[in-house]
Amino acid sequence: MAVPKRKHSNARTGSRRSHDHKEMVQITYCTGCSTAIMTHVICPKCGTYMDRKIVEPKVKKNKRSSSYK
Ligand SMILES: [Zn+2]
């Protein structure tokens, strides 16, 4: 089995881990309804992507009001 010959220095470990941090999520605003959305994602509120209507937005049903009608 291959075994490392020398211990890595703390600086070498730190410089390797310098790329391991989290990055901020890219946010843009929908052209249809101005909601903050992730880039390259269809707007969940109005179903628009690149100024085109792609899908009909899902309408949330209120479980309590629908079950007692
Ligand atoms: Zn939208």
N, CA, C, O and the ligand as a Tripos MOL2 file, in Angstrom:
@<TRIPOS>MOLECULE
protein
  277   275    70     0     0
PROTEIN
NO_CHARGES

@<TRIPOS>ATOM
      1 N           0.8410   -1.1930    0.0000 N.3       1 MET1
      2 CA          0.0000    0.0000    0.0000 C.3       1 MET1
      3 C           0.8710    1.2360    0.0000 C.2       1 MET1
      4 O           1.8580    1.3140    0.7310 O.2       1 MET1
      5 N           0.4980    2.2060   -0.8290 N.am      2 ALA2
      6 CA          1.2660    3.4510   -0.8910 C.3       2 ALA2
      7 C           1.0240    4.2800    0.3630 C.2       2 ALA2
      8 O          -0.1140    4.4610    0.7950 O.2       2 ALA2
      9 N           2.0990    4.7740    0.9310 N.am      3 VAL3
     10 CA          2.0160    5.5510    2.1640 C.3       3 VAL3
     11 C           2.6810    6.9000    1.9290 C.2       3 VAL3
     12 O           3.7660    6.9440    1.3480 O.2       3 VAL3
     13 N           2.0690    8.0060    2.3600 N.am      4 PRO4
     14 CA          2.7110    9.3120    2.1800 C.3       4 PRO4
     15 C           4.0250    9.3900    2.9480 C.2       4 PRO4
     16 O           4.1200    8.9560    4.0960 O.2       4 PRO4
     17 N           5.0360    9.9550    2.2890 N.am      5 LYS5
     18 CA          6.3710    9.9770    2.8890 C.3       5 LYS5
     19 C           6.5190   11.0920    3.9220 C.2       5 LYS5
     20 O           7.2280   10.9470    4.9180 O.2       5 LYS5
     21 N           5.8310   12.2140    3.6620 N.am      6 ARG6
     22 CA          5.9400   13.3540    4.5660 C.3       6 ARG6
     23 C           4.5500   13.8620    4.9390 C.2       6 ARG6
     24 O           3.5830   13.7110    4.1920 O.2       6 ARG6
     25 N           4.4880   14.4630    6.1100 N.am      7 LYS7
     26 CA          3.2370   15.0900    6.5290 C.3       7 LYS7
     27 C           3.0220   16.3690    5.7240 C.2       7 LYS7
     28 O           3.9490   17.1550    5.5310 O.2       7 LYS7
     29 N           1.7640   16.5700    5.2490 N.am      8 HIS8
     30 CA          1.4610   17.8390    4.5900 C.3       8 HIS8
     31 C           1.4580   18.9540    5.6200 C.2       8 HIS8
     32 O           1.0070   18.7630    6.7490 O.2       8 HIS8
     33 N           1.9600   20.1150    5.2330 N.am      9 SER9
     34 CA          1.9470   21.2530    6.1470 C.3       9 SER9
     35 C           0.5230   21.7910    6.2830 C.2       9 SER9
     36 O          -0.3410   21.5330    5.4440 O.2       9 SER9
     37 N           0.3010   22.5470    7.3640 N.am     10 ASN10
     38 CA         -1.0060   23.1690    7.5640 C.3      10 ASN10
     39 C          -1.3180   24.1270    6.4330 C.2      10 ASN10
     40 O          -2.4800   24.2570    6.0450 O.2      10 ASN10
     41 N          -0.3170   24.8020    5.8930 N.am     11 ALA11
     42 CA         -0.5390   25.7520    4.7970 C.3      11 ALA11
     43 C          -0.9810   25.0120    3.5430 C.2      11 ALA11
     44 O          -1.8460   25.4930    2.8110 O.2      11 ALA11
     45 N          -0.4010   23.8560    3.2940 N.am     12 ARG12
     46 CA         -0.7860   23.0980    2.1000 C.3      12 ARG12
     47 C          -2.2120   22.5810    2.2260 C.2      12 ARG12
     48 O          -2.9720   22.6020    1.2580 O.2      12 ARG12
     49 N          -2.5790   22.1150    3.4220 N.am     13 THR13
     50 CA         -3.9600   21.6760    3.6580 C.3      13 THR13
     51 C          -4.9200   22.8450    3.5090 C.2      13 THR13
     52 O          -5.9910   22.7160    2.9150 O.2      13 THR13
     53 N          -4.5200   23.9910    4.0580 N.am     14 GLY14
     54 CA         -5.3930   25.1640    3.9860 C.3      14 GLY14
     55 C          -5.5710   25.6660    2.5720 C.2      14 GLY14
     56 O          -6.6610   26.0960    2.1950 O.2      14 GLY14
     57 N          -4.5040   25.6160    1.7810 N.am     15 SER15
     58 CA         -4.6310   26.1040    0.4090 C.3      15 SER15
     59 C          -5.4750   25.1520   -0.4300 C.2      15 SER15
     60 O          -6.1660   25.5920   -1.3490 O.2      15 SER15
     61 N          -5.4310   23.8510   -0.1270 N.am     16 ARG16
     62 CA         -6.3130   22.9160   -0.8260 C.3      16 ARG16
     63 C          -7.7680   23.1900   -0.4540 C.2      16 ARG16
     64 O          -8.6510   23.1560   -1.3110 O.2      16 ARG16
     65 N          -8.0100   23.4610    0.8300 N.am     17 ARG17
     66 CA         -9.3830   23.6720    1.2960 C.3      17 ARG17
     67 C          -9.9070   25.0740    0.9760 C.2      17 ARG17
     68 O         -11.0700   25.3670    1.2510 O.2      17 ARG17
     69 N          -9.0900   25.9240    0.4140 N.am     18 SER18
     70 CA         -9.5450   27.2870    0.1150 C.3      18 SER18
     71 C         -10.6320   27.2900   -0.9450 C.2      18 SER18
     72 O         -11.3620   28.2740   -1.0680 O.2      18 SER18
     73 N         -10.7600   26.2150   -1.7140 N.am     19 HIS19
     74 CA        -11.7940   26.1360   -2.7440 C.3      19 HIS19
     75 C         -13.0340   25.3950   -2.2570 C.2      19 HIS19
     76 O         -13.9830   25.2260   -3.0230 O.2      19 HIS19
     77 N         -13.0500   24.9500   -1.0010 N.am     20 ASP20
     78 CA        -14.1470   24.1180   -0.5100 C.3      20 ASP20
     79 C         -15.3170   24.9140    0.0410 C.2      20 ASP20
     80 O         -16.3070   24.3270    0.4800 O.2      20 ASP20
     81 N         -15.2240   26.2330    0.0290 N.am     21 HIS21
     82 CA        -16.2790   27.0300    0.6460 C.3      21 HIS21
     83 C         -17.5350   27.0190   -0.2140 C.2      21 HIS21
     84 O         -17.4860   26.7450   -1.4130 O.2      21 HIS21
     85 N         -18.6660   27.3250    0.4280 N.am     22 LYS22
     86 CA        -19.9310   27.4340   -0.2890 C.3      22 LYS22
     87 C         -19.9460   28.7260   -1.0830 C.2      22 LYS22
     88 O         -19.2840   29.7030   -0.7340 O.2      22 LYS22
     89 N         -20.7210   28.7040   -2.1650 N.am     23 GLU23
     90 CA        -20.8730   29.9170   -2.9670 C.3      23 GLU23
     91 C         -22.3080   30.3870   -2.9120 C.2      23 GLU23
     92 O         -23.2320   29.5980   -2.7110 O.2      23 GLU23
     93 N         -22.4820   31.6770   -3.0920 N.am     24 MET24
     94 CA        -23.8120   32.2690   -3.0750 C.3      24 MET24
     95 C         -24.6120   31.7620   -4.2700 C.2      24 MET24
     96 O         -24.0580   31.5310   -5.3440 O.2      24 MET24
     97 N         -25.9220   31.5890   -4.0740 N.am     25 VAL25
     98 CA        -26.8140   31.1890   -5.1490 C.3      25 VAL25
     99 C         -27.0620   32.4050   -6.0380 C.2      25 VAL25
    100 O         -27.3380   33.5000   -5.5460 O.2      25 VAL25
    101 N         -26.9600   32.2000   -7.3610 N.am     26 GLN26
    102 CA        -27.2210   33.2860   -8.3000 C.3      26 GLN26
    103 C         -28.7190   33.5840   -8.3190 C.2      26 GLN26
    104 O         -29.5340   32.6860   -8.5300 O.2      26 GLN26
    105 N         -29.0690   34.8300   -8.0990 N.am     27 ILE27
    106 CA        -30.4690   35.2490   -8.0620 C.3      27 ILE27
    107 C         -30.7000   36.2470   -9.1970 C.2      27 ILE27
    108 O         -29.8880   37.1420   -9.4320 O.2      27 ILE27
    109 N         -31.8020   36.0780   -9.8830 N.am     28 THR28
    110 CA        -32.2370   37.0650  -10.8680 C.3      28 THR28
    111 C         -33.7180   37.3260  -10.6350 C.2      28 THR28
    112 O         -34.3410   36.6750   -9.7970 O.2      28 THR28
    113 N         -34.2770   38.2660  -11.3650 N.am     29 TYR29
    114 CA        -35.6750   38.6330  -11.1530 C.3      29 TYR29
    115 C         -36.4880   38.2880  -12.3850 C.2      29 TYR29
    116 O         -36.0740   38.5530  -13.5140 O.2      29 TYR29
    117 N         -37.6480   37.6960  -12.1560 N.am     30 CYS30
    118 CA        -38.5210   37.2640  -13.2440 C.3      30 CYS30
    119 C         -38.9770   38.4740  -14.0540 C.2      30 CYS30
    120 O         -39.3410   39.5090  -13.4950 O.2      30 CYS30
    121 N         -38.9520   38.3300  -15.3790 N.am     31 THR31
    122 CA        -39.4000   39.4410  -16.2310 C.3      31 THR31
    123 C         -40.9100   39.5740  -16.2220 C.2      31 THR31
    124 O         -41.4430   40.6330  -16.5530 O.2      31 THR31
    125 N         -41.6120   38.4960  -15.8440 N.am     32 GLY32
    126 CA        -43.0650   38.5470  -15.8450 C.3      32 GLY32
    127 C         -43.6380   39.1300  -14.5650 C.2      32 GLY32
    128 O         -44.5320   39.9750  -14.6110 O.2      32 GLY32
    129 N         -43.1240   38.6790  -13.4160 N.am     33 CYS33
    130 CA        -43.7330   39.0860  -12.1570 C.3      33 CYS33
    131 C         -42.7220   39.6650  -11.1630 C.2      33 CYS33
    132 O         -43.0850   39.9790  -10.0290 O.2      33 CYS33
    133 N         -41.4600   39.8080  -11.5730 N.am     34 SER34
    134 CA        -40.4120   40.4340  -10.7600 C.3      34 SER34
    135 C         -40.1060   39.6790   -9.4660 C.2      34 SER34
    136 O         -39.5670   40.2670   -8.5280 O.2      34 SER34
    137 N         -40.4390   38.3900   -9.3980 N.am     35 THR35
    138 CA        -40.0870   37.5860   -8.2380 C.3      35 THR35
    139 C         -38.6130   37.2000   -8.3300 C.2      35 THR35
    140 O         -38.1100   36.9520   -9.4260 O.2      35 THR35
    141 N         -37.9210   37.1460   -7.2040 N.am     36 ALA36
    142 CA        -36.5360   36.6900   -7.1770 C.3      36 ALA36
    143 C         -36.5020   35.1930   -7.4450 C.2      36 ALA36
    144 O         -37.1230   34.4210   -6.7150 O.2      36 ALA36
    145 N         -35.7780   34.7700   -8.4910 N.am     37 ILE37
    146 CA        -35.7010   33.3550   -8.8550 C.3      37 ILE37
    147 C         -34.2450   32.9960   -9.1250 C.2      37 ILE37
    148 O         -33.4110   33.8750   -9.3460 O.2      37 ILE37
    149 N         -33.9410   31.6890   -9.1070 N.am     38 MET38
    150 CA        -32.6100   31.2330   -9.4810 C.3      38 MET38
    151 C         -32.4690   31.3330  -10.9970 C.2      38 MET38
    152 O         -33.4560   31.2350  -11.7260 O.2      38 MET38
    153 N         -31.2450   31.5260  -11.4630 N.am     39 THR39
    154 CA        -31.0160   31.6530  -12.9000 C.3      39 THR39
    155 C         -31.2250   30.3070  -13.5820 C.2      39 THR39
    156 O         -31.0060   29.2610  -12.9720 O.2      39 THR39
    157 N         -31.6420   30.3280  -14.8290 N.am     40 HIS40
    158 CA        -31.8870   29.1520  -15.6590 C.3      40 HIS40
    159 C         -32.9610   28.2440  -15.0860 C.2      40 HIS40
    160 O         -32.9170   27.0270  -15.2690 O.2      40 HIS40
    161 N         -33.9370   28.8420  -14.3850 N.am     41 VAL41
    162 CA        -35.0290   28.0910  -13.7770 C.3      41 VAL41
    163 C         -36.3340   28.7900  -14.1390 C.2      41 VAL41
    164 O         -36.4130   30.0180  -14.1020 O.2      41 VAL41
    165 N         -37.3540   28.0130  -14.4890 N.am     42 ILE42
    166 CA        -38.6680   28.5690  -14.7720 C.3      42 ILE42
    167 C         -39.2290   29.1920  -13.4960 C.2      42 ILE42
    168 O         -39.1130   28.6220  -12.4110 O.2      42 ILE42
    169 N         -39.8270   30.3490  -13.6400 N.am     43 CYS43
    170 CA        -40.3820   31.0390  -12.4780 C.3      43 CYS43
    171 C         -41.4920   30.1900  -11.8580 C.2      43 CYS43
    172 O         -42.4550   29.8660  -12.5530 O.2      43 CYS43
    173 N         -41.3960   29.8160  -10.5760 N.am     44 PRO44
    174 CA        -42.4280   28.9770   -9.9680 C.3      44 PRO44
    175 C         -43.7410   29.7250   -9.7430 C.2      44 PRO44
    176 O         -44.7870   29.1020   -9.5630 O.2      44 PRO44
    177 N         -43.6880   31.0470   -9.7540 N.am     45 LYS45
    178 CA        -44.8950   31.8110   -9.4610 C.3      45 LYS45
    179 C         -45.7640   31.9960  -10.6980 C.2      45 LYS45
    180 O         -46.9840   31.8430  -10.6310 O.2      45 LYS45
    181 N         -45.1240   32.3330  -11.8580 N.am     46 CYS46
    182 CA        -45.9250   32.6130  -13.0500 C.3      46 CYS46
    183 C         -45.6030   31.6780  -14.2200 C.2      46 CYS46
    184 O         -46.2720   31.7590  -15.2500 O.2      46 CYS46
    185 N         -44.6050   30.7920  -14.1020 N.am     47 GLY47
    186 CA        -44.3140   29.8180  -15.1550 C.3      47 GLY47
    187 C         -43.6300   30.3920  -16.3720 C.2      47 GLY47
    188 O         -43.7190   29.8040  -17.4490 O.2      47 GLY47
    189 N         -42.9500   31.5180  -16.2440 N.am     48 THR48
    190 CA        -42.3040   32.1770  -17.3730 C.3      48 THR48
    191 C         -40.8100   31.8810  -17.3690 C.2      48 THR48
    192 O         -40.1870   31.8210  -16.3090 O.2      48 THR48
    193 N         -40.2380   31.6960  -18.5530 N.am     49 TYR49
    194 CA        -38.7940   31.5610  -18.6980 C.3      49 TYR49
    195 C         -38.3900   32.2150  -20.0030 C.2      49 TYR49
    196 O         -38.9650   31.9130  -21.0490 O.2      49 TYR49
    197 N         -37.4220   33.0960  -19.9620 N.am     50 MET50
    198 CA        -36.9340   33.8250  -21.1480 C.3      50 MET50
    199 C         -38.1010   34.5220  -21.8700 C.2      50 MET50
    200 O         -38.2350   34.4180  -23.0890 O.2      50 MET50
    201 N         -38.9210   35.2150  -21.1200 N.am     51 ASP51
    202 CA        -40.0740   35.9800  -21.6210 C.3      51 ASP51
    203 C         -41.1350   35.1230  -22.2900 C.2      51 ASP51
    204 O         -41.9900   35.6530  -22.9990 O.2      51 ASP51
    205 N         -41.1020   33.8200  -22.0840 N.am     52 ARG52
    206 CA        -42.1240   32.9470  -22.6720 C.3      52 ARG52
    207 C         -42.8340   32.1850  -21.5750 C.2      52 ARG52
    208 O         -42.2170   31.7920  -20.5850 O.2      52 ARG52
    209 N         -44.1330   31.9740  -21.7460 N.am     53 LYS53
    210 CA        -44.9170   31.1960  -20.7890 C.3      53 LYS53
    211 C         -44.6470   29.7190  -21.0710 C.2      53 LYS53
    212 O         -44.9940   29.2200  -22.1410 O.2      53 LYS53
    213 N         -44.0390   29.0280  -20.1310 N.am     54 ILE54
    214 CA        -43.6560   27.6370  -20.3440 C.3      54 ILE54
    215 C         -44.6850   26.6920  -19.7160 C.2      54 ILE54
    216 O         -45.1700   25.7730  -20.3770 O.2      54 ILE54
    217 N         -45.0130   26.9150  -18.4570 N.am     55 VAL55
    218 CA        -45.9600   26.0550  -17.7550 C.3      55 VAL55
    219 C         -46.9790   26.9210  -17.0300 C.2      55 VAL55
    220 O         -46.7370   28.0950  -16.7500 O.2      55 VAL55
    221 N         -48.1150   26.3190  -16.7330 N.am     56 GLU56
    222 CA        -49.0940   26.9940  -15.8970 C.3      56 GLU56
    223 C         -48.6530   26.8470  -14.4430 C.2      56 GLU56
    224 O         -48.3260   25.7420  -14.0100 O.2      56 GLU56
    225 N         -48.6370   27.9270  -13.6930 N.am     57 PRO57
    226 CA        -48.1950   27.8280  -12.2950 C.3      57 PRO57
    227 C         -49.1690   27.0000  -11.4820 C.2      57 PRO57
    228 O         -50.3800   27.0270  -11.7060 O.2      57 PRO57
    229 N         -48.6020   26.2520  -10.5160 N.am     58 LYS58
    230 CA        -49.4270   25.4270   -9.6420 C.3      58 LYS58
    231 C         -50.1390   26.3130   -8.6380 C.2      58 LYS58
    232 O         -49.5420   27.2210   -8.0580 O.2      58 LYS58
    233 N         -51.4240   26.0400   -8.4390 N.am     59 VAL59
    234 CA        -52.2070   26.7850   -7.4620 C.3      59 VAL59
    235 C         -52.2790   25.9320   -6.2090 C.2      59 VAL59
    236 O         -52.7360   24.7900   -6.2440 O.2      59 VAL59
    237 N         -51.8200   26.5030   -5.0990 N.am     60 LYS60
    238 CA        -51.8470   25.7550   -3.8450 C.3      60 LYS60
    239 C         -53.2620   25.6740   -3.3190 C.2      60 LYS60
    240 O         -53.9810   26.6720   -3.2560 O.2      60 LYS60
    241 N         -53.6530   24.4540   -2.9380 N.am     61 LYS61
    242 CA        -54.9750   24.2570   -2.3550 C.3      61 LYS61
    243 C         -54.8590   24.2950   -0.8420 C.2      61 LYS61
    244 O         -53.9190   23.7550   -0.2570 O.2      61 LYS61
    245 N         -55.8230   24.9390   -0.2280 N.am     62 ASN62
    246 CA        -55.8620   24.9650    1.2280 C.3      62 ASN62
    247 C         -56.5490   23.6810    1.6880 C.2      62 ASN62
    248 O         -57.7320   23.4760    1.4180 O.2      62 ASN62
    249 N         -55.8030   22.8090    2.3880 N.am     63 LYS63
    250 CA        -56.3210   21.4900    2.7510 C.3      63 LYS63
    251 C         -57.5220   21.5950    3.6840 C.2      63 LYS63
    252 O         -58.4760   20.8280    3.5440 O.2      63 LYS63
    253 N         -57.4940   22.5250    4.6290 N.am     64 ARG64
    254 CA        -58.5880   22.6160    5.5990 C.3      64 ARG64
    255 C         -59.8860   23.0510    4.9340 C.2      64 ARG64
    256 O         -60.9380   22.4620    5.1800 O.2      64 ARG64
    257 N         -59.8160   24.0800    4.0910 N.am     65 SER65
    258 CA        -61.0510   24.5980    3.5070 C.3      65 SER65
    259 C         -61.6440   23.6350    2.4910 C.2      65 SER65
    260 O         -62.8650   23.5840    2.3430 O.2      65 SER65
    261 N         -60.7940   22.8490    1.7670 N.am     66 SER66
    262 CA        -61.3340   21.9550    0.7530 C.3      66 SER66
    263 C         -61.9840   20.7230    1.3670 C.2      66 SER66
    264 O         -62.9060   20.1660    0.7710 O.2      66 SER66
    265 N         -61.5280   20.2720    2.5580 N.am     67 SER67
    266 CA        -62.0420   19.0410    3.1290 C.3      67 SER67
    267 C         -63.3850   19.2400    3.8260 C.2      67 SER67
    268 O         -64.1150   18.2680    4.0230 O.2      67 SER67
    269 N         -63.7270   20.4590    4.2000 N.am     68 TYR68
    270 CA        -64.9660   20.6940    4.9330 C.3      68 TYR68
    271 C         -66.0460   21.3170    4.0690 C.2      68 TYR68
    272 O         -67.0180   21.8580    4.5970 O.2      68 TYR68
    273 N         -65.9000   21.2550    2.7630 N.am     69 LYS69
    274 CA        -66.9260   21.8590    1.9100 C.3      69 LYS69
    275 C         -68.0930   20.9190    1.7340 C.2      69 LYS69
    276 O         -69.0570   21.2530    1.0470 O.2      69 LYS69
    277 ZN        -42.5850   35.1070  -12.6720 Zn       70 ZN70
@<TRIPOS>BOND
     1     1     2 1
     2     2     3 1
     3     3     4 2
     4     3     5 am
     5     5     6 1
     6     6     7 1
     7     7     8 2
     8     7     9 am
     9     9    10 1
    10    10    11 1
    11    11    12 2
    12    11    13 am
    13    13    14 1
    14    14    15 1
    15    15    16 2
    16    15    17 am
    17    17    18 1
    18    18    19 1
    19    19    20 2
    20    19    21 am
    21    21    22 1
    22    22    23 1
    23    23    24 2
    24    23    25 am
    25    25    26 1
    26    26    27 1
    27    27    28 2
    28    27    29 am
    29    29    30 1
    30    30    31 1
    31    31    32 2
    32    31    33 am
    33    33    34 1
    34    34    35 1
    35    35    36 2
    36    35    37 am
    37    37    38 1
    38    38    39 1
    39    39    40 2
    40    39    41 am
    41    41    42 1
    42    42    43 1
    43    43    44 2
    44    43    45 am
    45    45    46 1
    46    46    47 1
    47    47    48 2
    48    47    49 am
    49    49    50 1
    50    50    51 1
    51    51    52 2
    52    51    53 am
    53    53    54 1
    54    54    55 1
    55    55    56 2
    56    55    57 am
    57    57    58 1
    58    58    59 1
    59    59    60 2
    60    59    61 am
    61    61    62 1
    62    62    63 1
    63    63    64 2
    64    63    65 am
    65    65    66 1
    66    66    67 1
    67    67    68 2
    68    67    69 am
    69    69    70 1
    70    70    71 1
    71    71    72 2
    72    71    73 am
    73    73    74 1
    74    74    75 1
    75    75    76 2
    76    75    77 am
    77    77    78 1
    78    78    79 1
    79    79    80 2
    80    79    81 am
    81    81    82 1
    82    82    83 1
    83    83    84 2
    84    83    85 am
    85    85    86 1
    86    86    87 1
    87    87    88 2
    88    87    89 am
    89    89    90 1
    90    90    91 1
    91    91    92 2
    92    91    93 am
    93    93    94 1
    94    94    95 1
    95    95    96 2
    96    95    97 am
    97    97    98 1
    98    98    99 1
    99    99   100 2
   100    99   101 am
   101   101   102 1
   102   102   103 1
   103   103   104 2
   104   103   105 am
   105   105   106 1
   106   106   107 1
   107   107   108 2
   108   107   109 am
   109   109   110 1
   110   110   111 1
   111   111   112 2
   112   111   113 am
   113   113   114 1
   114   114   115 1
   115   115   116 2
   116   115   117 am
   117   117   118 1
   118   118   119 1
   119   119   120 2
   120   119   121 am
   121   121   122 1
   122   122   123 1
   123   123   124 2
   124   123   125 am
   125   125   126 1
   126   126   127 1
   127   127   128 2
   128   127   129 am
   129   129   130 1
   130   130   131 1
   131   131   132 2
   132   131   133 am
   133   133   134 1
   134   134   135 1
   135   135   136 2
   136   135   137 am
   137   137   138 1
   138   138   139 1
   139   139   140 2
   140   139   141 am
   141   141   142 1
   142   142   143 1
   143   143   144 2
   144   143   145 am
   145   145   146 1
   146   146   147 1
   147   147   148 2
   148   147   149 am
   149   149   150 1
   150   150   151 1
   151   151   152 2
   152   151   153 am
   153   153   154 1
   154   154   155 1
   155   155   156 2
   156   155   157 am
   157   157   158 1
   158   158   159 1
   159   159   160 2
   160   159   161 am
   161   161   162 1
   162   162   163 1
   163   163   164 2
   164   163   165 am
   165   165   166 1
   166   166   167 1
   167   167   168 2
   168   167   169 am
   169   169   170 1
   170   170   171 1
   171   171   172 2
   172   171   173 am
   173   173   174 1
   174   174   175 1
   175   175   176 2
   176   175   177 am
   177   177   178 1
   178   178   179 1
   179   179   180 2
   180   179   181 am
   181   181   182 1
   182   182   183 1
   183   183   184 2
   184   183   185 am
   185   185   186 1
   186   186   187 1
   187   187   188 2
   188   187   189 am
   189   189   190 1
   190   190   191 1
   191   191   192 2
   192   191   193 am
   193   193   194 1
   194   194   195 1
   195   195   196 2
   196   195   197 am
   197   197   198 1
   198   198   199 1
   199   199   200 2
   200   199   201 am
   201   201   202 1
   202   202   203 1
   203   203   204 2
   204   203   205 am
   205   205   206 1
   206   206   207 1
   207   207   208 2
   208   207   209 am
   209   209   210 1
   210   210   211 1
   211   211   212 2
   212   211   213 am
   213   213   214 1
   214   214   215 1
   215   215   216 2
   216   215   217 am
   217   217   218 1
   218   218   219 1
   219   219   220 2
   220   219   221 am
   221   221   222 1
   222   222   223 1
   223   223   224 2
   224   223   225 am
   225   225   226 1
   226   226   227 1
   227   227   228 2
   228   227   229 am
   229   229   230 1
   230   230   231 1
   231   231   232 2
   232   231   233 am
   233   233   234 1
   234   234   235 1
   235   235   236 2
   236   235   237 am
   237   237   238 1
   238   238   239 1
   239   239   240 2
   240   239   241 am
   241   241   242 1
   242   242   243 1
   243   243   244 2
   244   243   245 am
   245   245   246 1
   246   246   247 1
   247   247   248 2
   248   247   249 am
   249   249   250 1
   250   250   251 1
   251   251   252 2
   252   251   253 am
   253   253   254 1
   254   254   255 1
   255   255   256 2
   256   255   257 am
   257   257   258 1
   258   258   259 1
   259   259   260 2
   260   259   261 am
   261   261   262 1
   262   262   263 1
   263   263   264 2
   264   263   265 am
   265   265   266 1
   266   266   267 1
   267   267   268 2
   268   267   269 am
   269   269   270 1
   270   270   271 1
   271   271   272 2
   272   271   273 am
   273   273   274 1
   274   274   275 1
   275   275   276 2
@<TRIPOS>SUBSTRUCTURE
     1 MET1         2 RESIDUE 1 A MET
     2 ALA2         6 RESIDUE 1 A ALA
     3 VAL3        10 RESIDUE 1 A VAL
     4 PRO4        14 RESIDUE 1 A PRO
     5 LYS5        18 RESIDUE 1 A LYS
     6 ARG6        22 RESIDUE 1 A ARG
     7 LYS7        26 RESIDUE 1 A LYS
     8 HIS8        30 RESIDUE 1 A HIS
     9 SER9        34 RESIDUE 1 A SER
    10 ASN10       38 RESIDUE 1 A ASN
    11 ALA11       42 RESIDUE 1 A ALA
    12 ARG12       46 RESIDUE 1 A ARG
    13 THR13       50 RESIDUE 1 A THR
    14 GLY14       54 RESIDUE 1 A GLY
    15 SER15       58 RESIDUE 1 A SER
    16 ARG16       62 RESIDUE 1 A ARG
    17 ARG17       66 RESIDUE 1 A ARG
    18 SER18       70 RESIDUE 1 A SER
    19 HIS19       74 RESIDUE 1 A HIS
    20 ASP20       78 RESIDUE 1 A ASP
    21 HIS21       82 RESIDUE 1 A HIS
    22 LYS22       86 RESIDUE 1 A LYS
    23 GLU23       90 RESIDUE 1 A GLU
    24 MET24       94 RESIDUE 1 A MET
    25 VAL25       98 RESIDUE 1 A VAL
    26 GLN26      102 RESIDUE 1 A GLN
    27 ILE27      106 RESIDUE 1 A ILE
    28 THR28      110 RESIDUE 1 A THR
    29 TYR29      114 RESIDUE 1 A TYR
    30 CYS30      118 RESIDUE 1 A CYS
    31 THR31      122 RESIDUE 1 A THR
    32 GLY32      126 RESIDUE 1 A GLY
    33 CYS33      130 RESIDUE 1 A CYS
    34 SER34      134 RESIDUE 1 A SER
    35 THR35      138 RESIDUE 1 A THR
    36 ALA36      142 RESIDUE 1 A ALA
    37 ILE37      146 RESIDUE 1 A ILE
    38 MET38      150 RESIDUE 1 A MET
    39 THR39      154 RESIDUE 1 A THR
    40 HIS40      158 RESIDUE 1 A HIS
    41 VAL41      162 RESIDUE 1 A VAL
    42 ILE42      166 RESIDUE 1 A ILE
    43 CYS43      170 RESIDUE 1 A CYS
    44 PRO44      174 RESIDUE 1 A PRO
    45 LYS45      178 RESIDUE 1 A LYS
    46 CYS46      182 RESIDUE 1 A CYS
    47 GLY47      186 RESIDUE 1 A GLY
    48 THR48      190 RESIDUE 1 A THR
    49 TYR49      194 RESIDUE 1 A TYR
    50 MET50      198 RESIDUE 1 A MET
    51 ASP51      202 RESIDUE 1 A ASP
    52 ARG52      206 RESIDUE 1 A ARG
    53 LYS53      210 RESIDUE 1 A LYS
    54 ILE54      214 RESIDUE 1 A ILE
    55 VAL55      218 RESIDUE 1 A VAL
    56 GLU56      222 RESIDUE 1 A GLU
    57 PRO57      226 RESIDUE 1 A PRO
    58 LYS58      230 RESIDUE 1 A LYS
    59 VAL59      234 RESIDUE 1 A VAL
    60 LYS60      238 RESIDUE 1 A LYS
    61 LYS61      242 RESIDUE 1 A LYS
    62 ASN62      246 RESIDUE 1 A ASN
    63 LYS63      250 RESIDUE 1 A LYS
    64 ARG64      254 RESIDUE 1 A ARG
    65 SER65      258 RESIDUE 1 A SER
    66 SER66      262 RESIDUE 1 A SER
    67 SER67      266 RESIDUE 1 A SER
    68 TYR68      270 RESIDUE 1 A TYR
    69 LYS69      274 RESIDUE 1 A LYS
    70 ZN70       277 GROUP 0 **** ****
